Amino acid sequence: MILGIDVGGTHTDAVLLERFKVVRKKKVITDPENLLHSLLEVTEKVLGDISPGNLKRVVLSTTMSTNAIVQGRISPVGMILASGPGLPPSLLRINEHSHIVSGYVNHRGEEVAAIDAGEIAHIVRTLRDEGIDHVGIVGKFSTRDPKIELDIERLVRSRFTHVSLGHQMSGNLNFPRRIATTYLNAAIWETYHTFIRSITQFVAQFDAHIPVYILKADGGTIEIGQSTACPVQTILSGPAASIMGILSLVDCVEDAVALDIGGTTTDIAIFAGGVPLLEPLGITIQGHKTLVRGLRTRSIGIGGDSRVACVNGRLSVGPMREGPAASLGGPCPTPTDAMVVLGLASIGNRERAVRAIEDIASALSRPLEETAHLIMEHASREIITHVRAMIEDINNKPVYTVHELLEGAKIEPKAMYVVGGPSGAMAPRLGELFEVPVHIPGDAEVANAIGAALARTTTELTVLADTEKGRLTIVEEGIQQRVERSFTRDDAVTLCREKLRARVLAMGAWEDDIEIEITEDQSFTMVRNSCIAGRNIRIKGQVKPGLIHGARR
């Protein structure tokens, strides 16, 4: 059996799967001040008389990291940047606590200027005086050689609660994105570790030997203990869970729109030929362009609990959520209350829903049911407007799926799949507005928990070899070693596959789920004095996102 849990901002959902089919499902209100209580409550309800010893694994998805960033509930971070010449400091400082240091390595990983210990000591004193407990250290070419970052870390680590290192975030080169990724990793470290403490207590209540995983932004899982080193990977875990849930619930083979309508937001995703799209460079959150590989999604502030108001005679829905629907005792009218008035949902107290919608009807000088229809129409049209904008944006850029680059592809959705609590009430009109057949899969209200439960472990790994210098680096693993001049591109591919397999197994992958592919393959001859001096080799591989073995429909 597999237990899947989705810790959302409004509800915590749990599903119990046996032979990849849902046998039980439960939903409780999320208590953000006491996540342990929410986790225990939903698990006790879904397990009932079933012993936790029957569980093969537990997988969670969460919006905790994402919400912390979006709502600004993050720790202040000091950034120490080893940039070298090139980009002006004004383009690199991500906050008021950013400091540029003099040491750096060049594009081939050669140390050009060593770290000045006195300079670092001054920065440490400044950051401590400013009350900083978390630090990020980023060198421009740290993926070629992390020496500068490691030297700085040795000088500062005893003075701060946590230090995030840029070379551990990704094997890709992109200094501004690496700065943003490292900054966010340090900024959410405290929040994420509080969440992990709740998970640890939760598991201890049942069976500490059950393997526990968390879903990452790319739709893959990672063992919960290992995730603590790089919590930034778990941002947008919730939207990734909805994509994986839809992938497991439907037989999609065409271009399609996927919508997850929750209490606070609607998450939009696009499938190309039945395959989710990927952000190849990295996802963007709150204006921060990162190196976090993730599924391509867009979240908008329209959900079942979005605040409905009348401002200057004009109807507005969202983007704020001020609590549950009025029918459930909430402070303001919501689309859920409109659904209750129209008989599309039977949630809470209908009289409270009617009174809430009557306030809007009076402000608009419209009858009650017509007002409820207007609210639903407004919410539906807002969602479709964002869907069309996302498709237009996708079609103006190269299209990447989790498998490949689709050269010259234009996405033209032929179907729409809708999940989430309000899906039954909203899906028919959404399909009409977008003019495609609409489908609501079974168990749509707990699709995120299903997607988390059935996602397989994923990871990336980069092998860099400079045979002229006799140096090989696998930055994600912290490996630097000597390499012979005879080392070839084929040797690098073989090594990449071996290390990738070992890495993903250590992250908790099942052997049957390991599907390795090479995503980048470059080899350049280096010439000195008209003679071949060596080769510069770059091989990147991945265990790509997908469902665990046996879960495919």
C-alpha positions as CSV (number, residue, x, y, z in Angstrom):
1,M,0.0,0.0,0.0
2,I,1.1,3.6,-0.7
3,L,-0.1,6.6,1.3
4,G,-0.2,9.9,-0.6
5,I,-0.7,13.2,1.3
6,D,-1.1,16.7,-0.2
7,V,-0.7,19.5,2.4
8,G,-2.5,22.4,0.7
9,G,-3.1,25.9,2.0
10,T,-6.8,25.1,2.5
11,H,-7.1,21.3,2.9
12,T,-4.9,18.4,3.6
13,D,-5.9,15.4,1.4
14,A,-4.8,11.8,1.8
15,V,-5.3,8.7,-0.3
16,L,-4.5,5.1,0.3
17,L,-3.6,3.2,-2.8
18,E,-3.5,-0.6,-3.2
19,R,-2.2,-2.0,-6.5
20,F,-2.2,1.6,-7.7
21,K,-5.9,2.1,-7.2
22,V,-7.6,4.4,-4.6
23,V,-9.1,2.3,-1.8
24,R,-9.7,5.2,0.6
25,K,-9.6,9.0,0.5
26,K,-10.0,11.7,3.2
27,K,-9.9,15.5,3.4
28,V,-9.4,17.7,6.5
29,I,-8.8,21.5,7.0
30,T,-5.1,22.4,7.0
31,D,-4.0,24.0,10.3
32,P,-0.9,26.0,9.3
33,E,0.0,26.6,12.9
34,N,-0.1,22.9,13.7
35,L,0.7,20.8,10.6
36,L,1.3,17.8,12.8
37,H,-2.3,17.8,13.9
38,S,-3.5,18.0,10.3
39,L,-1.2,15.2,9.2
40,L,-2.2,12.9,12.1
41,E,-5.9,13.7,11.7
42,V,-6.1,12.9,7.9
43,T,-3.9,9.8,8.3
44,E,-5.9,8.3,11.1
45,K,-9.0,8.9,9.1
46,V,-7.7,7.3,5.9
47,L,-6.0,4.3,7.6
48,G,-8.8,3.5,10.0
49,D,-8.2,-0.1,11.1
50,I,-5.3,-0.7,8.6
51,S,-1.9,-1.1,10.2
52,P,0.8,1.4,9.2
53,G,3.0,-1.6,8.8
54,N,1.2,-2.4,5.5
55,L,2.5,0.9,4.0
56,K,5.3,0.5,1.4
57,R,6.0,4.2,1.3
58,V,4.5,7.6,2.2
59,V,4.8,10.6,-0.3
60,L,3.9,14.2,0.5
61,S,3.4,17.3,-1.6
62,T,3.2,20.7,0.0
63,T,2.7,24.3,-0.7
64,M,4.6,25.3,2.5
65,S,7.8,26.5,0.7
66,T,5.9,28.2,-2.1
67,N,3.5,30.0,0.3
68,A,6.4,31.2,2.4
69,I,8.0,32.9,-0.6
70,V,4.8,34.3,-2.0
71,Q,3.6,35.7,1.3
72,G,7.1,37.0,2.3
73,R,7.4,34.8,5.3
74,I,11.1,34.1,4.7
75,S,14.3,34.6,6.7
76,P,16.6,37.5,5.9
77,V,19.7,36.2,4.0
78,G,23.2,37.5,3.7
79,M,24.7,36.8,0.2
80,I,28.4,36.5,-0.4
81,L,29.1,36.6,-4.2
82,A,32.4,35.8,-5.9
83,S,31.8,37.2,-9.3
84,G,35.1,38.2,-10.8
85,P,35.1,40.6,-13.8
86,G,32.2,41.0,-16.1
87,L,28.7,41.7,-14.8
88,P,28.3,44.9,-12.8
89,P,27.5,44.5,-9.1
90,S,24.2,46.3,-9.4
91,L,22.9,43.4,-11.5
92,L,24.0,40.8,-9.0
93,R,22.9,42.2,-5.6
94,I,19.6,40.4,-4.9
95,N,19.0,42.2,-1.6
96,E,20.5,44.8,0.8
97,H,22.6,42.2,2.5
98,S,24.6,41.2,-0.7
99,H,28.4,41.5,-0.7
100,I,30.8,41.1,-3.6
101,V,34.2,39.6,-2.7
102,S,37.5,39.8,-4.5
103,G,38.4,36.1,-5.0
104,Y,37.2,34.2,-8.0
105,V,37.8,31.3,-10.4
106,N,37.6,31.6,-14.2
107,H,35.4,29.8,-16.7
108,R,37.8,26.8,-16.7
109,G,37.8,26.5,-13.0
110,E,41.2,28.0,-12.4
111,E,41.7,30.2,-9.3
112,V,42.6,33.7,-10.5
113,A,42.4,35.4,-7.1
114,A,42.3,33.8,-3.7
115,I,39.8,34.7,-1.0
116,D,40.8,37.5,1.4
117,A,40.2,36.3,4.9
118,G,40.1,39.8,6.3
119,E,37.5,40.8,3.8
120,I,35.3,37.8,4.7
121,A,35.7,38.5,8.5
122,H,34.5,42.1,7.9
123,I,31.4,40.8,6.0
124,V,30.6,38.3,8.7
125,R,30.7,41.1,11.4
126,T,28.4,43.2,9.3
127,L,25.9,40.5,8.7
128,R,25.9,39.5,12.4
129,D,25.3,43.1,13.4
130,E,22.3,43.1,11.0
131,G,20.8,40.1,12.7
132,I,21.5,37.7,9.8
133,D,21.4,33.9,10.6
134,H,21.3,32.5,7.1
135,V,23.9,33.0,4.4
136,G,24.2,32.1,0.7
137,I,27.6,31.8,-1.0
138,V,27.8,31.8,-4.8
139,G,30.8,31.8,-7.2
140,K,30.2,32.6,-10.9
141,F,32.0,29.4,-12.1
142,S,31.6,27.3,-9.0
143,T,30.2,24.5,-11.1
144,R,33.6,24.2,-12.7
145,D,35.4,24.3,-9.4
146,P,33.7,25.0,-6.1
147,K,37.0,25.9,-4.3
148,I,36.1,29.6,-3.7
149,E,32.7,28.8,-2.2
150,L,34.2,26.1,0.0
151,D,37.0,28.4,1.2
152,I,34.4,31.0,2.2
153,E,32.2,28.5,3.9
154,R,35.1,27.3,6.1
155,L,35.6,30.9,7.3
156,V,31.9,31.6,8.0
157,R,30.0,28.4,8.8
158,S,30.5,28.6,12.6
159,R,28.9,32.0,12.8
160,F,25.6,31.3,11.1
161,T,22.7,28.9,11.5
162,H,22.9,27.7,7.9
163,V,25.0,28.2,4.8
164,S,23.7,27.5,1.3
165,L,26.3,26.9,-1.4
166,G,25.6,27.8,-5.0
167,H,27.4,24.9,-6.6
168,Q,25.1,22.5,-4.8
169,M,21.9,24.0,-6.3
170,S,22.4,22.8,-9.9
171,G,25.1,21.7,-12.4
172,N,23.9,24.4,-14.9
173,L,25.8,27.6,-15.6
174,N,23.9,30.9,-15.1
175,F,25.2,33.2,-12.4
176,P,22.1,35.4,-11.8
177,R,19.8,32.3,-11.7
178,R,22.3,30.6,-9.3
179,I,22.3,33.6,-7.0
180,A,18.4,33.6,-6.9
181,T,18.3,29.9,-6.3
182,T,20.8,30.0,-3.5
183,Y,19.1,33.0,-1.9
184,L,15.7,31.3,-1.9
185,N,17.2,28.1,-0.6
186,A,18.6,29.9,2.4
187,A,15.5,32.1,2.8
188,I,13.1,29.1,3.2
189,W,15.5,26.9,5.1
190,E,14.0,27.7,8.6
191,T,10.4,27.3,7.4
192,Y,11.2,24.0,5.6
193,H,13.0,22.6,8.6
194,T,10.0,23.4,10.8
195,F,7.9,21.5,8.3
196,I,10.3,18.5,8.3
197,R,10.2,18.4,12.1
198,S,6.5,18.0,11.9
199,I,6.9,15.2,9.4
200,T,9.5,13.5,11.6
201,Q,7.1,13.6,14.6
202,F,4.3,12.4,12.3
203,V,6.2,9.4,11.1
204,A,7.4,8.5,14.6
205,Q,3.7,8.2,15.6
206,F,3.3,5.3,13.2
207,D,6.4,3.5,12.1
208,A,9.8,5.2,11.8
209,H,10.9,2.5,9.2
210,I,8.4,3.5,6.5
211,P,10.3,5.4,3.7
212,V,8.9,8.9,3.4
213,Y,9.4,11.1,0.3
214,I,8.4,14.6,-0.7
215,L,7.5,15.8,-4.2
216,K,9.8,18.3,-6.0
217,A,9.0,20.9,-8.6
218,D,9.9,18.6,-11.5
219,G,7.2,16.1,-10.5
220,G,9.7,13.7,-9.0
221,T,10.2,12.6,-5.4
222,I,13.2,12.7,-3.0
223,E,13.6,11.0,0.3
224,I,12.5,13.4,3.0
225,G,15.8,13.5,4.9
226,Q,17.8,14.3,1.8
227,S,15.5,17.1,0.8
228,T,16.7,19.2,3.8
229,A,20.0,20.0,2.0
230,C,18.2,21.7,-0.8
231,P,14.6,22.7,0.2
232,V,14.3,25.1,-2.7
233,Q,13.6,22.0,-4.9
234,T,10.2,21.7,-3.2
235,I,8.8,25.0,-4.3
236,L,5.8,24.5,-6.6
237,S,5.5,21.0,-5.2
238,G,1.7,21.4,-5.1
239,P,1.2,22.3,-8.8
240,A,3.6,19.5,-9.8
241,A,1.4,17.1,-7.8
242,S,-1.7,18.1,-9.7
243,I,0.1,17.4,-13.0
244,M,1.3,14.0,-11.9
245,G,-2.2,13.3,-10.6
246,I,-3.8,14.0,-13.9
247,L,-1.1,12.0,-15.6
248,S,-2.1,9.0,-13.5
249,L,-5.8,9.4,-13.9
250,V,-6.4,9.9,-17.6
251,D,-5.2,8.5,-20.9
252,C,-4.1,11.7,-22.5
253,V,-2.3,11.4,-25.8
254,E,-3.1,14.8,-27.3
255,D,-2.3,18.5,-26.6
256,A,-4.4,19.4,-23.6
257,V,-5.1,21.9,-20.8
258,A,-4.9,20.6,-17.2
259,L,-6.6,22.7,-14.5
260,D,-6.4,22.1,-10.7
261,I,-9.0,24.3,-9.1
262,G,-8.4,24.6,-5.4
263,G,-9.6,26.7,-2.5
264,T,-7.1,29.5,-3.0
265,T,-5.7,29.2,-6.5
266,T,-6.1,27.5,-9.9
267,D,-3.0,25.8,-11.2
268,I,-2.8,25.7,-15.0
269,A,-0.6,23.2,-16.9
270,I,-0.3,22.3,-20.6
271,F,0.4,18.9,-22.1
272,A,2.0,18.4,-25.5
273,G,1.0,15.0,-27.0
274,G,0.0,13.9,-23.5
275,V,3.4,14.8,-22.0
276,P,3.8,17.6,-19.4
277,L,5.9,20.6,-20.3
278,L,9.1,21.4,-18.5
279,E,10.9,24.7,-17.6
280,P,14.3,23.7,-18.9
281,L,16.4,26.5,-17.4
282,G,14.4,26.7,-14.2
283,I,11.1,27.9,-12.7
284,T,10.3,31.6,-11.8
285,I,8.7,32.5,-8.6
286,Q,7.9,36.0,-7.3
287,G,10.1,37.4,-10.1
288,H,13.1,35.3,-9.1
289,K,14.4,33.3,-12.1
290,T,15.9,30.1,-10.6
291,L,17.8,27.0,-11.7
292,V,15.2,24.7,-10.1
293,R,14.0,22.3,-12.8
294,G,10.3,22.2,-12.7
295,L,7.1,21.3,-14.6
296,R,5.7,24.3,-16.4
297,T,2.7,25.7,-14.5
298,R,0.9,28.9,-13.8
299,S,-1.0,29.7,-10.6
300,I,-3.7,32.4,-10.5
301,G,-5.7,33.7,-7.5
302,I,-9.0,32.2,-8.5
303,G,-10.4,29.4,-6.3
304,G,-13.5,28.2,-4.5
305,D,-12.7,30.4,-1.5
306,S,-11.6,33.5,-3.4
307,R,-13.1,36.7,-2.0
308,V,-16.0,38.0,-4.1
309,A,-16.7,41.8,-3.9
310,C,-18.4,44.6,-5.7
311,V,-16.2,47.6,-6.2
312,N,-17.6,50.8,-7.8
313,G,-20.4,48.7,-9.2
314,R,-18.1,46.1,-10.7
315,L,-17.8,42.5,-9.7
316,S,-14.4,41.1,-8.7
317,V,-13.4,37.6,-7.8
318,G,-10.0,37.0,-6.1
319,P,-7.1,37.1,-5.9
320,M,-7.3,37.2,-2.1
321,R,-8.6,34.4,0.1
322,E,-9.8,35.7,3.5
323,G,-11.0,32.4,4.9
324,P,-13.4,29.6,4.0
325,A,-16.7,30.1,2.2
326,A,-19.5,32.0,4.0
327,S,-21.5,28.7,4.0
328,L,-18.8,27.3,6.3
329,G,-18.6,30.4,8.5
330,G,-16.2,32.4,6.5
331,P,-16.1,36.2,6.5
332,C,-17.1,37.0,2.9
333,P,-18.9,35.6,-0.2
334,T,-17.0,33.2,-2.4
335,P,-17.5,31.2,-5.6
336,T,-18.3,28.2,-3.4
337,D,-21.2,30.2,-2.0
338,A,-22.4,30.9,-5.5
339,M,-22.2,27.1,-6.2
340,V,-24.3,26.4,-3.1
341,V,-26.9,29.0,-4.1
342,L,-27.2,27.4,-7.6
343,G,-27.4,23.9,-6.3
344,L,-24.0,22.9,-7.8
345,A,-22.6,22.1,-4.3
346,S,-24.0,21.2,-0.9
347,I,-21.3,22.5,1.4
348,G,-22.1,23.9,4.8
349,N,-25.1,26.1,5.6
350,R,-27.1,27.2,2.5
351,E,-28.7,30.1,4.4
352,R,-25.4,31.7,5.1
353,A,-24.4,31.3,1.5
354,V,-27.6,33.0,0.4
355,R,-27.1,35.9,2.7
356,A,-23.5,36.4,1.5
357,I,-24.5,36.4,-2.2
358,E,-27.5,38.6,-1.5
359,D,-25.1,41.3,-0.3
360,I,-23.4,41.2,-3.8
361,A,-26.8,41.0,-5.6
362,S,-27.9,44.1,-3.8
363,A,-24.8,46.0,-4.7
364,L,-25.2,45.0,-8.3
365,S,-29.0,45.5,-8.3
366,R,-29.4,41.9,-9.7
367,P,-31.6,39.0,-8.6
368,L,-29.9,36.4,-6.3
369,E,-29.5,33.5,-8.8
370,E,-28.4,35.8,-11.6
371,T,-25.7,37.2,-9.3
372,A,-24.5,33.7,-8.5
373,H,-24.3,32.9,-12.2
374,L,-22.4,36.1,-12.8
375,I,-19.8,35.1,-10.1
376,M,-19.3,31.7,-11.7
377,E,-19.1,33.3,-15.2
378,H,-16.5,35.9,-14.0
379,A,-14.4,33.2,-12.4
380,S,-14.6,30.9,-15.4
381,R,-13.7,33.6,-17.9
382,E,-10.8,34.8,-15.8
383,I,-9.3,31.2,-15.7
384,I,-9.7,30.8,-19.5
385,T,-8.1,34.2,-20.1
386,H,-5.0,33.0,-18.3
387,V,-5.1,29.7,-20.1
388,R,-5.0,31.4,-23.5
389,A,-2.2,33.7,-22.3
390,M,-0.1,30.8,-21.2
391,I,-0.6,28.9,-24.5
392,E,0.4,32.1,-26.4
393,D,3.5,32.5,-24.3
394,I,4.4,28.8,-24.8
395,N,4.0,29.1,-28.6
396,N,6.3,32.1,-28.7
397,K,9.2,30.1,-27.3
398,P,10.9,26.7,-27.8
399,V,8.7,23.9,-26.3
400,Y,10.3,21.5,-23.9
401,T,8.5,18.4,-22.5
402,V,9.9,16.2,-19.8
403,H,11.3,14.1,-22.6
404,E,12.6,16.3,-25.3
405,L,12.7,19.6,-27.2
406,L,9.9,19.8,-29.7
407,E,11.4,21.8,-32.6
408,G,8.9,24.3,-34.1
409,A,6.0,22.8,-32.2
410,K,2.8,24.8,-31.7
411,I,0.5,23.7,-28.9
412,E,-3.2,23.4,-29.9
413,P,-5.2,21.8,-27.1
414,K,-7.9,19.4,-28.1
415,A,-9.1,18.5,-24.6
416,M,-9.3,19.9,-21.0
417,Y,-8.9,17.9,-17.8
418,V,-10.1,19.5,-14.6
419,V,-9.5,18.3,-11.0
420,G,-9.9,19.8,-7.6
421,G,-12.8,20.4,-5.2
422,P,-14.8,22.8,-7.4
423,S,-14.2,20.8,-10.7
424,G,-17.6,19.4,-11.0
425,A,-19.3,22.8,-10.7
426,M,-16.9,24.7,-13.0
427,A,-15.7,22.3,-15.6
428,P,-18.7,22.3,-18.0
429,R,-18.6,26.1,-18.5
430,L,-14.8,26.1,-18.8
431,G,-15.0,23.6,-21.6
432,E,-17.6,25.7,-23.4
433,L,-15.6,28.8,-23.1
434,F,-12.4,27.1,-24.4
435,E,-14.5,25.1,-27.0
436,V,-12.9,21.7,-26.3
437,P,-14.3,18.5,-24.7
438,V,-13.8,18.7,-20.9
439,H,-13.1,15.7,-18.7
440,I,-13.3,15.2,-14.9
441,P,-11.4,12.1,-14.0
442,G,-12.5,9.9,-11.1
443,D,-11.1,10.9,-7.7
444,A,-10.6,14.4,-9.1
445,E,-11.0,16.0,-5.7
446,V,-7.8,14.3,-4.4
447,A,-5.8,14.2,-7.6
448,N,-2.8,16.0,-6.0
449,A,-2.4,13.3,-3.3
450,I,-2.7,10.6,-5.9
451,G,0.0,12.3,-8.1
452,A,2.3,12.6,-5.2
453,A,1.8,8.9,-4.2
454,L,2.6,7.6,-7.7
455,A,5.5,9.9,-8.7
456,R,8.9,8.3,-9.1
457,T,12.3,9.7,-7.8
458,T,14.1,12.0,-10.2
459,T,17.5,13.7,-10.3
460,E,20.1,15.3,-12.6
461,L,23.8,15.0,-12.8
462,T,26.6,16.8,-14.8
463,V,30.0,15.4,-15.7
464,L,32.6,18.0,-16.7
465,A,36.0,16.8,-17.9
466,D,39.0,19.0,-19.0
467,T,41.6,16.5,-20.3
468,E,44.2,19.2,-20.9
469,K,44.1,20.1,-17.1
470,G,43.5,16.5,-16.2
471,R,40.5,17.4,-14.1
472,L,37.0,15.9,-13.8
473,T,34.1,17.4,-11.8
474,I,30.7,16.1,-10.9
475,V,29.5,19.1,-8.9
476,E,26.2,17.7,-7.7
477,E,28.1,14.9,-5.9
478,G,31.0,17.1,-4.8
479,I,33.4,15.0,-6.8
480,Q,36.7,16.4,-8.2
481,Q,39.4,14.0,-9.4
482,R,42.2,13.5,-11.8
483,V,41.5,12.3,-15.3
484,E,43.8,10.9,-18.0
485,R,44.4,12.6,-21.3
486,S,42.9,9.5,-22.9
487,F,39.5,10.1,-21.3
488,T,36.8,10.3,-24.0
489,R,33.2,11.5,-24.5
490,D,32.1,7.8,-24.3
491,D,33.9,7.4,-21.0
492,A,32.0,10.5,-19.7
493,V,28.6,9.1,-20.7
494,T,29.3,5.8,-19.0
495,L,30.5,7.5,-15.9
496,C,27.4,9.8,-15.9
497,R,25.1,6.9,-16.1
498,E,26.8,5.0,-13.3
499,K,26.9,8.0,-11.0
500,L,23.3,8.9,-11.9
501,R,22.1,5.5,-11.0
502,A,23.9,5.5,-7.7
503,R,22.6,9.0,-6.9
504,V,19.0,8.2,-7.6
505,L,19.1,5.0,-5.6
506,A,20.5,6.8,-2.7
507,M,17.6,9.3,-3.0
508,G,15.2,6.4,-2.5
509,A,14.4,5.3,-6.0
510,W,13.1,1.9,-6.8
511,E,15.2,-0.1,-9.3
512,D,12.3,-0.6,-11.8
513,D,11.8,3.2,-12.0
514,I,15.3,4.2,-13.1
515,E,14.9,5.5,-16.7
516,I,18.1,7.4,-17.5
517,E,18.6,9.6,-20.5
518,I,21.4,12.0,-21.6
519,T,20.0,15.5,-22.0
520,E,23.2,17.4,-22.9
521,D,26.2,16.0,-24.8
522,Q,29.1,18.3,-25.8
523,S,32.7,17.7,-26.5
524,F,35.2,20.4,-27.8
525,T,38.8,20.0,-29.0
526,M,41.2,22.5,-27.4
527,V,44.2,23.6,-29.5
528,R,47.4,25.1,-28.3
529,N,50.2,26.1,-30.7
530,S,48.5,24.4,-33.6
531,C,48.4,21.1,-31.6
532,I,45.5,19.3,-29.9
533,A,46.0,20.0,-26.2
534,G,43.0,18.1,-24.9
535,R,39.2,18.0,-24.9
536,N,36.5,19.8,-22.9
537,I,33.6,17.4,-22.3
538,R,30.2,18.2,-20.8
539,I,27.6,15.4,-20.3
540,K,24.3,15.9,-18.5
541,G,21.9,13.1,-17.6
542,Q,18.6,12.8,-15.9
543,V,16.2,10.3,-14.4
544,K,13.2,11.9,-16.0
545,P,9.8,12.5,-14.3
546,G,7.1,10.0,-14.6
547,L,5.0,7.5,-12.6
548,I,6.3,4.6,-10.7
549,H,6.6,1.2,-12.4
550,G,3.1,-0.4,-12.8
551,A,1.2,2.9,-12.3
552,R,0.9,3.8,-16.0
553,R,-2.6,3.4,-17.5
